[in-house]
Amino acid sequence: MKKYLYTLALGLMLSACTADKKQTIISVLEDVTEADFLVTPYTSTILPQFHLDKDRWQAVAFRYGSISSLIHNKRVSYKLMSENALFANDIERKAKVKQFKQDVSEALKKNTYSEAHRYSAIWTPLVDEIISLQAIPNSTATLYLYSDLQENNPSWFSIHKYDDLMLLEHNSQKVAERFLSKAEGIKKGNKNITVIVVYQPQTMKEDIAFSKMKKLYTIVFKELGISIAFITKLQ
């Protein structure tokens, strides 16, 4: 009887430990309005972010969505639930991990360039994704945004409108207020989400344009209390 109780208690303890582990979420939003972006999401760079080779028993999830001139674009998501190594079947788990990796690979290798939509509505889909990630309990999420950040939403801000461009250059705080007004629903100060913008300019003009939006996003995300970083490629 004592042995049974000990085994039961050990099992419950191990199950509790597994349940307490946070789910790792990798979300990718890819701007598909340009055919010549130097850096795009690849399986070889995204999959290692899950660290499944070190811990294949963890809970992970992958989300992918495209960004174009349309605010509403198709989204896909795949999940791999956590399991306890002591009680689960190792062969079955390896098969599940393999399938998850295949699903991620299929989502990333699709040619999503949209010739019909050459300008980007970025902020609204980004806000929607952050809200969705914040709603997932017991998780840590990294959102990779592959974009030059050149917003084109004529109703409230477009980098292609002269007045908006001038306002961005001379009063970025005012533009930040516009962006923040469109961020309703985001929970401020969330430490479980990190946004990483991935973009590599090819010309001086692109570099200058990106620097302006980088400054703007830095202001906005500081106000939101959400971590943001800017990189030229994902290792």
N, C-alpha and C positions, 0 to 999 in steps of 0.2 A: 504493500500500500504506500509506504514511504517513497519507494522507488518510482511508483506511478505518479505520485504528487510532485516529486522532484522533476520528472520528465515533463509533466504538464506545465509546471511553473517555468521551466527552461524554455519550453515551446512558446508560451505566452510572452515571455520576456523578449525572445528573439523576434517574434512577430511584431511586438510593439516597437522594437528598434527599427525594423524595416519600415513600419508605417510612419515613423517620425522623420524619415529621410525625405528631404524635399525633392520634388520632381524637377529635373533639369529641362528647361524649354529653350529651344533655339528657334527663333522666328526670323524669316528672311522676307523683306519687301524689296522687290527689284524693279527699278525704273526701266521700262522697256521702250521708252520714247526715242532712244538713240541706238543706232546699230554699231557704233564704234567706241563704246565705253571700253577703256583699257582693262578695267577690273570688273568681273562679273562673278557671281557665286558658282563655285565648282564643288563637286562631291569631295574632292581631295582636300579642300580647305574647310568645308562645313562639317563633315562627319567627325573629324578628330576633336571638334569642340565638345562632343558628348563624352569623350573618354571611356567609351564602351570597351575598349581593349583592356583597360585597367579594372573596370567594374561593369560587367555585363548584366548584373542583377538589379541595377538601379532603375528607377522610373524616369523615362525620358519622353519628350514629345517634340515633334518638328512641325512647324507651320510655314507655309509659303504663300505669298501673294504678289501679284504684279501691280505696277503703278503706271498709269497712262494719263491721258486727258480725261478719262472717265473716273468718277469718284468711286463707283462700285465695280470692282473687278473680282474675278474668281479667286477663291481661297481653297487651299487643301491643307489637311493636317493628318499626322500619323502619331500614334502613341505606342509606347512599350511600357507595360505595367511592371512594377517592381515585384520581385520574387525573392524568397529566402533560399539561399544556396543549400541549406541543410535539408530542406524538405522538397525542393523542386527537382525536376529531371534535367540534368545538365545538357543532354543531347537536344531535348525539346527547346531549352532556353537558347542554345546556340542557333537553332533553326529560326526562332523568333527574332533574334538579333540580326541574323542574316537577311530576313524578310524586311525588317525595319530599314536596314541600310539600303536595300534595293528600292524601297519606296522613296526614300530621300533622294537617291540617285536619279530615279525616274522624274521626280518633280523638278530637279535642278537642271537636267540636261535638255529639257524642252526648249525649242527656239521660240522665245516669247516676244521677239521684237515686233512692235506694232507700227507699221508704216502709216496706218490711217490716223494714228494719234501721236503727233509729233511734239506736243507740249504736255507738261506734267502737272496734274493735280495731286500734290504730295501730302500736304498737311492733314487733310481730312482722313485719308486712309491710315496715315500714321497714328493719328489720335485714336481712331477706332481700334487699331491693333493694340495700342497701349492699354486702352480700357478693357479689351478682351483678356489681355495677359494679366492685368490686375485682378480680374474676376476669378482666376484659377487659384484655388487655395493651396497652401503648402508647396510653393514652387519658387524657383529662381529662374528668371528669364533674361536672355540676351537677344536683343532685337537688332539685326544687321540690316541697315538701310543702304542699299546700293543705289546711289543717286547723286546728281550734281546739285540737288536742292533748288533748282530753278523753278520756283512756284509759278503756276499759271492758273489762277482762279479769278477770272474777270470780275466776279461779283464783289470781291473784297480785297484781293491783292494779286497783282500779276507783275512779274519781273519784266514783262514785255511792254508794260504801260509806262510811258515816260514819267508821269507824275508819281507813280508808285516807286519807280527806280530812284528818282530824286529824293523822295522821302526816306528811302532805305539808306541812301548815301549820307544824308544830313541829319536824320532823326530816327536812328534805328530803334530807339526805345518806343517811339510812337508805333512803328510797324510791329514791334514785339507785342504791344497791347492788342493789336488786331489779331495776331496769332493766338494769344492767350484767350481772347474772347471766343475763339473757335475751338477751345480745348475743354469745353464743358464736359464733365463726366470723368475727367482724369483725377485720381486721388493724389494730392500733392504729398511730397516727401516719401514716396515709395522707394525703399532701398533694395527691393528684390528684383528690380528691373534696371537693366543697363542698355542704353541705345548706343549703337556704334555705326557711324556714317562711314561708308567705304567708297572713296572716289579718288581717282588720279587724273588731275587736269593734264591736257596735252599741249595747250598753248598758254601764252601769257594772258590772253583775254579770258580764257576759261579759269585760269588761276585767280585772277582779280574778281571775277564774278562769283566764284565759289567762296572766296575769302569774305565777301560781304554777307553771304547767306550763313557761313560758318559763325560769324560774329553774332548774327541775329539768333541763330539756334542756341548759341551759348547763353545769351541773355534769357531766352524763353525757358530753357530747361533749368536754368538756375532758379528762376521764379517757380517752376513746377516742382523743384526739389528732386529731380530725377537725373541720374548720372548720364552724361553723354560724352562720347569721345569721337575723334575724327582720325581715320587712318587711310593710307593710300593702297594698302593691300592687306589681306588676311593671311597670316602665316599658317 
